[in-house]
Structures are given as C-alpha cells and as structure tokens.
Amino acid sequence: MALCRKVLSNVILPKGSCRRFLSVAPSTDIIDTVTRDIERPVGDHFAVVQVRGKQWKVSVDDIIQTDNLNLEPGTIISLDKVLLAGSVNYSLIGRPLLPSATVQVKALVIEKSRGPYLRVYNQGMAPTRTLWWGKRWHWMTFHESMTTMLRIQSIEITSQGLKQEPTESENTGP
C-alpha cells in the first residue's frame, strides 16, 4: 500500500485495490515518449498561465487583456506561473505549478489602455425612523480601470524538469 501512496500521492484508495492502479504510474516508456515529442514538436504548444490572479489558456500569437501591469509597452516579460502545458500528443500538469525549467512562456507588452467604462449605481432606503417614509437615496458613479494587453511570443517546453516516480525496486520505505 505504501507504493500506491507514493505513485498516486493525492488519491485515497480502498484497502487491497493497489494492484489495479499501478498501471497509472508513469513508466520510463511514457517519459521517453514525451521527451521525444518535446524535442521534435508536432503541432502548436499551448499553456495555461496565471496573470494577476486570472488563468488564461494561451498559444503563440494570442493576445490577452489583463489588469494593469506596471510595465512600459515594448517590454518582453516571462510568465512564470504555468499551471499546464502541452501539445497535440501530450499534456504536462503542474501540482500546482510546472517548474520554470520545464516551461517558459514569453510575452510582449503591446499597449496600456483604459478598460471598459463601468457605471456603478447605488440606491437605498431612507432610515425607518424618519418623517419621510418611503424616500430613497441614489447616486451613480463611473469607473475605468487601466488594462495591459500582452501578446504571447513563445512557449518553450523542455524535458529538463521531467522526473520519474520511484519504482518498486527503489521503494524501500514501509
């Protein structure tokens, strides 16, 4: 049962069902196949990145509009928080993030502009212990937030951060 907990670290298995799930563990064949696909990419890469608390699925030449980043237009930045990356044949899933040695996403700051014009309407009732029963108060305010537009320039996936789970011969713990 200790092997199942190492291979499937976040899955709780019923007692005696370990042998059924051993095929889920990544084998050297799977890691070799993914490494081969990374070295000669087939199709476009994609990645799920997190920018200012929001997640975006991006590929090369996509444009995303995020909240204000304090960067000048023309600056190239690296998006470090990559949750998932892949191609047509494989996907790399982070727990919760992929290592920066494995996936590198570069983006160009295109422009900084104002976001949509938001109208905020407030209204309420007058206090109940007044002489003006049923009177309402209301006002309207307007708001524009600054936004930054990013163009994804490159998504580079390397096999540097891939690792294999321990096998039965390496597992000496209880």
C-alpha positions in Angstrom: 0.0 0.0 0.0 3.0 2.3 0.5 3.8 2.1 -3.1 0.3 3.2 -4.1 0.6 6.2 -1.8 3.9 7.2 -3.5 2.7 6.8 -7.0 -0.7 8.2 -6.5 0.0 10.8 -3.8 -3.3 12.6 -3.8 -5.6 9.6 -4.3 -7.0 7.6 -1.4 -7.5 4.0 -2.4 -9.6 1.4 -0.7 -7.7 -1.4 1.0 -6.5 -4.1 -1.3 -7.0 -2.2 -4.6 -3.4 -1.2 -5.1 -2.6 -3.5 -7.9 -5.4 -2.2 -10.1 -3.9 1.3 -10.2 -0.2 0.5 -10.6 -0.5 1.0 -14.4 -1.4 4.7 -13.8 2.2 5.4 -12.6 4.4 7.0 -15.2 6.8 4.4 -16.7 10.1 5.1 -18.5 8.3 4.4 -21.8 5.8 7.2 -21.2 8.6 9.6 -20.1 10.7 8.7 -23.1 7.8 9.2 -25.5 7.0 12.7 -24.0 10.7 13.6 -24.1 10.9 12.6 -27.8 7.8 14.6 -28.6 9.2 17.7 -26.8 12.4 17.5 -28.8 10.6 17.4 -32.1 7.3 19.2 -31.6 4.2 18.2 -33.6 1.7 21.0 -33.8 1.4 24.1 -31.7 2.1 24.2 -28.0 -0.4 25.6 -25.5 -0.1 26.6 -21.9 -2.4 27.7 -19.1 -0.8 30.7 -17.3 -1.9 32.7 -14.3 -1.6 36.5 -14.6 -2.8 38.8 -11.8 -5.0 36.0 -10.3 -6.7 35.0 -13.6 -6.0 31.9 -15.6 -5.6 32.1 -19.4 -5.2 29.3 -22.0 -2.7 30.7 -24.5 -0.8 29.6 -27.5 1.7 31.5 -29.7 0.5 34.9 -31.1 -2.5 35.1 -28.7 -3.4 38.4 -27.2 -4.7 38.7 -23.6 -6.0 41.7 -21.8 -5.1 41.7 -18.1 -5.4 44.1 -15.2 -2.8 46.9 -15.0 0.9 45.7 -15.0 3.4 48.4 -14.2 5.4 47.9 -17.4 6.1 50.0 -20.5 4.9 49.0 -24.0 7.6 47.0 -25.8 8.8 45.2 -22.7 9.2 41.4 -23.0 8.3 39.5 -19.9 8.4 35.9 -18.8 5.1 34.5 -17.4 6.3 32.2 -14.5 3.1 30.8 -13.2 2.4 28.0 -15.7 -0.3 25.5 -14.5 -0.5 23.2 -17.5 1.4 22.9 -20.9 1.2 20.6 -23.8 0.7 19.8 -27.4 -1.4 17.5 -29.6 0.2 14.3 -28.2 0.8 15.1 -24.5 0.0 17.4 -21.6 2.2 18.3 -18.6 0.2 19.1 -15.5 1.7 21.0 -12.6 1.0 20.3 -8.9 0.1 23.2 -8.6 2.7 24.8 -11.0 5.1 23.5 -13.5 8.8 24.1 -12.8 10.2 27.2 -14.6 13.0 25.0 -16.1 10.4 22.9 -17.9 8.1 25.6 -19.4 9.0 29.1 -20.4 6.3 31.5 -21.7 7.4 34.9 -23.1 5.0 37.8 -23.7 5.3 41.2 -25.2 3.5 44.2 -23.7 1.6 45.7 -26.6 -0.2 48.6 -25.1 -1.7 50.0 -21.9 -5.1 51.5 -22.1 -8.3 52.1 -20.2 -10.7 49.3 -19.7 -14.5 49.4 -20.3 -16.5 52.3 -18.9 -18.3 50.8 -15.9 -21.4 52.5 -14.4 -22.0 51.9 -10.7 -25.5 52.6 -9.4 -26.1 52.8 -5.7 -29.5 53.2 -4.1 -31.1 52.6 -0.8 -34.0 53.3 1.6 -34.1 56.2 4.0 -33.8 55.3 7.7 -37.0 53.9 9.1 -37.3 56.3 12.0 -37.6 59.5 10.0 -40.6 61.6 8.8 -40.0 60.7 5.2 -41.3 57.2 4.8 -40.5 55.5 1.5 -38.0 58.1 0.4 -35.0 56.7 -1.5 -31.5 57.9 -2.0 -29.4 57.1 -5.0 -26.4 58.1 -6.9 -24.3 57.0 -9.9 -20.5 56.8 -10.2 -18.4 55.8 -13.2 -15.2 53.8 -13.2 -12.5 53.0 -15.8 -9.6 50.7 -14.8 -6.3 50.5 -16.6 -5.5 47.4 -18.6 -2.5 45.9 -20.2 -2.5 43.9 -23.5 0.0 41.1 -23.9 1.0 39.2 -27.0 2.3 35.7 -26.4 5.6 35.4 -28.3 6.9 31.9 -27.5 6.1 28.8 -25.4 9.2 26.7 -24.9 8.9 23.3 -23.3 12.0 21.3 -22.4 12.4 17.9 -20.9 14.7 19.3 -18.2 12.2 19.3 -15.3 10.5 15.9 -16.1 11.1 13.3 -13.4 10.1 9.7 -12.9 8.2 8.4 -9.9 10.1 5.8 -7.8 9.7 2.2 -8.9 9.2 -0.8 -6.7 12.9 -1.6 -6.6 13.7 1.9 -5.4 10.9 2.0 -2.8 12.4 0.7 0.4 10.0 2.5 2.8 7.0 1.0 4.6 
